[in-house]
């Protein structure tokens, strides 16, 4: 094949279209020899070939193979091992040299011992566990109440657990006894003082419920007009027959002249004097000047009271933040806590069986708090919109709409 003619006009063209395939081939062979170690042609036969010999040792068992795998390097780390014979081109590399080389010792394989099945028999102890009394001698007194005893022992670090809760967690265990025990007077045969206190509480709750019912009747139920079917029929007839039947009553003749005599006289308004435009203009200018003077005076008065205004603003801000925080905590507490009314039974209604007692069925007392708790009552769109934070808008005044303040000539 004829050689293609290439321009050799510039120095940049001299470097182009040069055949360097022989150089690349030589360098590739040299690189390959460096990877292997030496040239294959110069290596002896002993290094290149080996004789296959049958091993006299027995075949390793499956357990030995498994144990050997623990000592070997994992297959995932094999690519990280350096297998090249080429020396490191960077001579001064930060490699820590071991001054006292010690032959590495292979770690012994960890033997995992299986735990035996528990027998369930607790070993006997010499001490008598029933002889120990958790309450010390100085706290054994009739003047120290049970709750005070619990409180003292808990703070000393020796809690006395007499009534174990259903859930064995610390949060329940440290609660005082009065929060766990039921309300006094709720038992079947209570003390008379507890019964009377419970009765007072129930009466107070019932009064609050009755008051709320009366309020709802006043502002909701009684606001609607109540009509009998007969009244409703008469009103519909009157409304539908409006304009068909003339209901003009004949007036007595004696009243007509009296009405004519007492007719009011016609009042004729006097014509106002015309005011010239110059006077109107002067009045308007005077009013504007008075307003500007008053505004400047107000500004000077406010500048004098600047400290008082700043203190008042700071006080109002603190008060607003305190009230908002208080409102939020109160709302949270109300949402979490719902005090259901107590079930109270008169002594006359107590028969031989507690199954005959009717439970509390007042919807106003029980249904409304439960519905609020589980959020059954859906909020209206207006309430949702009102709860949203108001978007702050910046209002700009056009330069043409700004009021011109006359500059005082000093």
C-alpha positions as CSV (number, residue, x, y, z in Angstrom):
1,X,0.0,0.0,0.0
2,X,1.2,3.5,-0.9
3,X,2.0,5.7,2.1
4,X,-0.3,8.6,2.7
5,X,1.3,12.0,2.2
6,X,1.3,14.1,5.4
7,X,2.4,17.7,5.7
8,X,5.6,18.4,7.7
9,X,5.4,22.1,7.5
10,X,5.3,23.0,11.2
11,X,6.9,21.5,14.3
12,X,3.5,20.4,15.6
13,X,3.0,18.3,12.4
14,X,6.4,16.6,13.0
15,X,5.0,15.1,16.3
16,X,1.9,13.7,14.5
17,X,1.6,10.5,12.5
18,X,4.6,8.8,14.1
19,X,4.5,5.0,14.3
20,X,5.6,4.1,17.9
21,X,4.0,0.6,18.0
22,X,7.4,-1.1,18.4
23,X,8.2,1.1,21.4
24,X,4.9,0.3,23.0
25,X,5.4,-3.4,22.4
26,X,8.9,-3.3,23.9
27,X,7.6,-1.5,27.0
28,X,4.7,-3.9,27.4
29,X,7.0,-6.9,27.3
30,X,9.3,-5.2,29.9
31,X,6.4,-4.5,32.2
32,X,5.2,-8.1,31.9
33,X,8.7,-9.3,32.8
34,X,8.7,-7.0,35.8
35,X,5.3,-8.4,37.0
36,X,6.6,-12.0,36.7
37,X,10.0,-11.4,38.2
38,X,12.4,-12.3,35.4
39,X,12.2,-13.2,31.7
40,X,10.6,-16.6,31.1
41,X,13.4,-17.6,28.6
42,X,16.1,-17.0,31.3
43,X,14.3,-18.9,34.1
44,X,15.4,-22.5,34.8
45,X,13.1,-25.5,34.4
46,X,12.8,-26.1,38.1
47,X,11.0,-22.8,38.6
48,X,8.7,-23.3,35.6
49,X,7.7,-26.9,36.0
50,X,6.9,-29.2,39.0
51,X,6.3,-32.9,39.3
52,X,3.0,-34.1,40.6
53,X,3.4,-36.5,43.6
54,X,0.7,-38.4,45.3
55,X,0.4,-37.3,49.0
56,X,0.9,-39.9,51.6
57,X,-1.2,-38.0,54.2
58,X,-4.8,-38.9,54.8
59,X,-7.6,-36.7,53.4
60,X,-8.6,-34.0,55.9
61,X,-12.0,-34.3,57.6
62,X,-14.8,-31.8,57.3
63,X,-14.1,-30.5,60.9
64,X,-10.4,-29.9,60.1
65,X,-11.3,-28.0,56.9
66,X,-13.7,-25.8,58.9
67,X,-11.1,-25.1,61.6
68,X,-8.6,-24.2,59.0
69,X,-10.9,-21.7,57.4
70,X,-10.9,-19.7,60.7
71,X,-7.1,-19.2,60.4
72,X,-7.2,-18.3,56.7
73,X,-7.7,-14.8,55.4
74,X,-11.4,-14.2,54.4
75,X,-12.2,-14.3,50.7
76,X,-13.5,-10.7,50.8
77,X,-10.0,-9.4,51.9
78,X,-8.0,-11.3,49.2
79,X,-8.1,-8.4,46.7
80,X,-6.3,-6.2,49.3
81,X,-3.3,-8.5,49.4
82,X,-0.3,-7.2,47.4
83,X,0.9,-10.0,45.0
84,X,3.1,-7.9,42.8
85,X,6.8,-8.4,42.6
86,X,7.4,-4.8,41.5
87,X,9.0,-2.7,44.3
88,X,7.2,0.4,45.6
89,X,8.2,3.4,43.3
90,X,7.8,5.9,46.3
91,X,10.8,5.0,48.4
92,X,10.2,7.4,51.3
93,X,6.7,6.3,52.3
94,X,5.3,6.6,55.8
95,X,5.7,3.0,56.8
96,X,6.2,2.2,60.5
97,X,9.2,0.0,60.9
98,X,9.1,-2.6,63.6
99,X,12.3,-2.2,65.7
100,X,11.8,-5.5,67.7
101,X,10.4,-8.0,65.2
102,X,8.7,-10.9,66.9
103,X,7.4,-13.9,65.1
104,X,3.6,-13.6,64.9
105,X,1.7,-16.1,67.0
106,X,-1.6,-17.5,65.5
107,X,-4.4,-16.9,68.0
108,X,-6.1,-19.9,69.4
109,X,-9.6,-20.5,68.0
110,X,-12.4,-19.4,70.3
111,X,-14.3,-22.3,71.6
112,X,-18.0,-21.6,72.0
113,X,-19.4,-23.6,74.9
114,X,-23.1,-24.2,74.8
115,X,-25.0,-23.5,78.0
116,X,-26.8,-26.4,79.5
117,X,-30.5,-26.4,80.0
118,X,-31.4,-24.7,83.4
119,X,-32.6,-27.1,86.0
120,X,-35.0,-24.5,87.6
121,X,-33.8,-25.5,91.1
122,X,-32.5,-22.6,93.1
123,X,-29.6,-23.5,95.4
124,X,-30.5,-23.3,99.1
125,X,-29.2,-20.5,101.2
126,X,-28.2,-20.5,104.9
127,X,-29.8,-17.2,105.8
128,X,-33.5,-16.9,106.7
129,X,-35.1,-14.6,104.3
130,X,-38.3,-14.3,106.4
131,X,-36.4,-13.2,109.5
132,X,-35.3,-9.9,107.9
133,X,-37.6,-6.9,108.5
134,X,-37.2,-4.1,105.9
135,X,-38.6,-1.5,108.3
136,X,-36.0,-0.3,110.9
137,X,-36.8,-0.1,114.6
138,X,-36.9,3.7,114.8
139,X,-39.6,3.9,112.1
140,X,-41.9,1.4,113.8
141,X,-44.3,3.8,115.5
142,X,-48.0,4.4,115.5
143,X,-47.4,8.1,114.8
144,X,-45.7,7.4,111.5
145,X,-48.1,6.8,108.7
146,X,-47.8,4.2,105.9
147,X,-47.2,6.8,103.2
148,X,-44.6,8.7,105.2
149,X,-42.9,5.4,105.9
150,X,-42.8,4.6,102.2
151,X,-41.5,8.1,101.4
152,X,-38.7,7.9,104.0
153,X,-37.5,4.4,103.0
154,X,-37.5,5.3,99.3
155,X,-35.3,8.4,99.9
156,X,-33.0,6.4,102.1
157,X,-32.6,3.8,99.4
158,X,-34.5,0.9,100.9
159,X,-37.9,0.9,99.1
160,X,-40.7,-1.1,100.8
161,X,-42.9,-2.6,98.1
162,X,-46.1,-3.8,99.8
163,X,-48.6,-3.5,96.9
164,X,-46.8,-4.6,93.8
165,X,-48.4,-3.1,90.6
166,X,-49.4,-5.2,87.6
167,X,-46.6,-3.7,85.4
168,X,-43.3,-4.3,87.1
169,X,-41.7,-1.0,85.9
170,X,-40.0,1.7,88.0
171,X,-42.4,4.4,87.0
172,X,-45.3,2.6,88.6
173,X,-43.3,1.4,91.6
174,X,-42.3,4.8,92.9
175,X,-45.8,6.3,92.8
176,X,-47.3,7.2,96.2
177,X,-50.0,4.9,97.6
178,X,-52.8,7.5,97.4
179,X,-52.5,7.6,93.6
180,X,-52.9,3.8,93.4
181,X,-55.7,3.3,95.9
182,X,-59.3,4.0,94.8
183,X,-61.2,7.0,96.1
184,X,-62.4,6.9,99.7
185,X,-66.1,6.0,100.0
186,X,-66.3,3.9,96.8
187,X,-66.1,0.6,98.6
188,X,-69.1,-1.4,99.4
189,X,-69.0,-0.7,103.1
190,X,-67.1,2.6,103.6
191,X,-66.5,4.7,106.7
192,X,-69.1,7.4,107.3
193,X,-66.7,10.3,106.9
194,X,-65.4,9.0,103.5
195,X,-68.9,8.4,102.4
196,X,-70.0,12.0,103.3
197,X,-66.9,13.5,101.6
198,X,-67.7,11.5,98.4
199,X,-71.3,12.6,98.6
200,X,-70.1,16.3,98.7
201,X,-67.9,15.8,95.7
202,X,-70.6,14.1,93.7
203,X,-73.1,16.9,94.5
204,X,-70.6,19.5,93.4
205,X,-70.1,17.6,90.1
206,X,-73.8,17.2,89.5
207,X,-74.4,20.9,90.1
208,X,-71.8,21.8,87.5
209,X,-73.4,19.4,85.0
210,X,-76.9,20.8,85.7
211,X,-75.5,24.3,85.3
212,X,-74.0,23.4,81.9
213,X,-77.3,21.8,80.8
214,X,-79.2,25.0,81.7
215,X,-76.7,27.1,79.9
216,X,-77.1,25.0,76.7
217,X,-80.9,25.2,77.0
218,X,-80.7,29.0,77.4
219,X,-78.3,29.7,74.5
220,X,-79.3,26.9,72.1
221,X,-82.6,25.1,72.8
222,X,-84.7,28.1,73.8
223,X,-83.4,30.2,71.0
224,X,-85.5,28.3,68.5
225,X,-89.2,29.3,68.1
226,X,-91.6,26.6,69.3
227,X,-95.0,26.6,67.4
228,X,-98.0,24.3,67.6
229,X,-99.1,22.7,64.3
230,X,-102.3,24.9,64.3
231,X,-100.3,28.1,64.7
232,X,-97.9,27.0,62.0
233,X,-100.9,26.3,59.6
234,X,-102.4,29.8,60.3
235,X,-99.1,31.6,59.7
236,X,-98.5,29.7,56.4
237,X,-102.0,30.6,55.2
238,X,-101.5,34.3,56.1
239,X,-98.1,34.3,54.3
240,X,-99.4,32.6,51.2
241,X,-102.5,34.8,50.9
242,X,-100.6,38.1,51.3
243,X,-102.0,40.7,48.8
244,X,-105.0,38.6,47.7
245,X,-107.4,39.7,50.5
246,X,-107.6,43.4,51.3
247,X,-107.3,43.9,55.0
248,X,-107.9,47.7,55.2
249,X,-109.9,48.8,58.2
250,X,-112.5,51.6,57.9
251,X,-111.3,54.5,60.0
252,X,-113.9,56.5,62.0
253,X,-114.9,59.9,60.6
254,X,-114.3,61.8,63.8
255,X,-110.5,61.2,63.6
256,X,-110.1,62.5,60.0
257,X,-110.5,66.3,60.8
258,X,-108.3,66.0,63.9
259,X,-105.5,64.5,61.7
260,X,-105.9,67.3,59.1
261,X,-105.7,69.9,61.8
262,X,-102.5,68.5,63.3
263,X,-100.5,68.3,60.1
264,X,-96.9,69.7,60.4
265,X,-96.0,73.0,58.7
266,X,-93.8,72.8,55.7
267,X,-90.2,73.9,56.5
268,X,-88.4,75.8,53.8
269,X,-84.6,75.8,54.1
270,X,-82.8,79.1,53.8
271,X,-80.4,79.6,51.0
272,X,-76.8,79.6,52.1
273,X,-74.5,82.5,51.3
274,X,-72.0,81.6,48.6
275,X,-68.3,81.4,49.8
276,X,-65.5,82.4,47.5
277,X,-62.9,79.8,46.4
278,X,-60.1,81.8,47.9
279,X,-61.7,81.6,51.4
280,X,-62.3,77.9,51.0
281,X,-58.7,77.4,50.0
282,X,-57.4,79.5,52.9
283,X,-59.6,77.5,55.4
284,X,-58.3,74.1,54.0
285,X,-54.7,75.3,54.3
286,X,-55.2,76.5,57.8
287,X,-56.8,73.2,58.8
288,X,-53.8,71.3,57.3
289,X,-51.3,73.5,59.1
290,X,-53.1,73.0,62.4
291,X,-53.0,69.2,61.9
292,X,-49.3,69.3,61.1
293,X,-48.5,71.4,64.2
294,X,-50.6,69.0,66.3
295,X,-48.7,66.0,64.8
296,X,-45.3,67.5,65.5
297,X,-46.4,68.3,69.1
298,X,-47.6,64.7,69.6
299,X,-44.2,63.5,68.3
300,X,-42.3,65.7,70.8
301,X,-44.5,64.4,73.6
302,X,-43.9,60.8,72.6
303,X,-40.1,61.4,72.4
304,X,-40.2,62.7,76.0
305,X,-42.1,59.6,77.1
306,X,-39.8,57.2,75.1
307,X,-38.4,55.4,78.2
308,X,-41.9,54.8,79.6
309,X,-43.2,53.5,76.3
310,X,-40.2,51.1,75.9
311,X,-40.8,49.8,79.5
312,X,-44.5,49.4,78.8
313,X,-43.8,47.5,75.6
314,X,-41.3,45.2,77.3
315,X,-43.7,44.6,80.2
316,X,-46.5,43.7,77.7
317,X,-44.3,41.4,75.8
318,X,-43.2,39.5,78.9
319,X,-46.8,39.3,80.0
320,X,-47.9,38.0,76.6
321,X,-45.2,35.3,76.5
322,X,-46.0,34.3,80.1
323,X,-49.7,34.0,79.3
324,X,-49.1,32.1,76.1
325,X,-46.9,29.6,78.0
326,X,-49.5,29.2,80.7
327,X,-52.3,28.8,78.2
328,X,-50.3,26.1,76.3
329,X,-49.5,24.1,79.5
330,X,-53.1,24.4,80.6
331,X,-54.3,23.2,77.3
332,X,-51.9,20.3,77.3
333,X,-53.0,19.3,80.8
334,X,-56.7,19.5,79.9
335,X,-56.1,17.4,76.8
336,X,-54.3,14.7,78.7
337,X,-56.5,14.6,81.9
338,X,-60.2,13.9,81.8
339,X,-61.9,13.7,85.2
340,X,-64.9,11.5,84.7
341,X,-67.7,12.1,87.2
342,X,-67.8,9.7,90.2
343,X,-70.5,7.0,90.3
344,X,-72.5,7.5,93.5
345,X,-75.2,5.2,94.8
346,X,-77.6,6.0,97.6
347,X,-77.8,3.6,100.6
348,X,-81.5,2.9,99.8
349,X,-80.6,1.7,96.3
350,X,-77.9,-0.7,97.5
351,X,-79.4,-4.1,97.3
352,X,-77.8,-7.5,97.9
353,X,-76.0,-7.5,94.5
354,X,-73.9,-4.8,92.9
355,X,-75.0,-5.9,89.4
356,X,-78.4,-4.2,89.8
357,X,-76.8,-0.7,90.1
358,X,-77.3,1.4,87.1
359,X,-74.2,3.1,85.7
360,X,-73.9,6.8,84.9
361,X,-75.5,7.6,81.5
362,X,-75.3,11.4,81.3
363,X,-74.0,12.1,77.8
364,X,-73.0,15.7,78.8
365,X,-70.8,14.3,81.6
366,X,-69.3,11.2,79.9
367,X,-69.8,11.4,76.1
368,X,-68.5,14.9,75.5
369,X,-65.1,14.4,77.3
370,X,-64.6,11.0,75.6
371,X,-65.4,12.5,72.2
372,X,-62.9,15.3,72.8
373,X,-60.3,12.8,73.8
374,X,-60.5,10.6,70.7
375,X,-61.1,13.7,68.5
376,X,-64.4,12.4,67.1
377,X,-65.9,15.9,66.9
378,X,-64.5,17.3,63.6
379,X,-63.5,20.9,63.6
380,X,-65.0,23.2,61.0
381,X,-63.0,24.8,58.3
382,X,-63.4,28.2,59.9
383,X,-61.9,26.9,63.2
384,X,-59.0,25.4,61.2
385,X,-58.4,28.7,59.4
386,X,-58.5,30.7,62.6
387,X,-55.9,28.5,64.2
388,X,-53.5,29.0,61.4
389,X,-50.8,31.7,62.0
390,X,-51.4,35.0,60.3
391,X,-49.1,35.8,57.4
392,X,-47.3,39.0,58.0
393,X,-47.6,41.5,55.1
394,X,-45.6,44.6,54.6
395,X,-47.6,47.6,53.2
396,X,-45.8,50.1,51.1
397,X,-47.0,53.6,50.5
398,X,-46.6,55.1,47.0
399,X,-44.6,58.3,46.8
400,X,-47.5,60.0,45.1
401,X,-49.7,59.2,48.1
402,X,-47.3,60.3,50.8
403,X,-48.3,63.5,52.8
404,X,-45.9,66.4,52.2
405,X,-44.5,67.9,55.4
406,X,-43.5,71.5,54.9
407,X,-39.9,72.2,55.8
408,X,-39.5,74.8,58.5
409,X,-37.4,77.7,57.5
410,X,-34.7,78.3,60.1
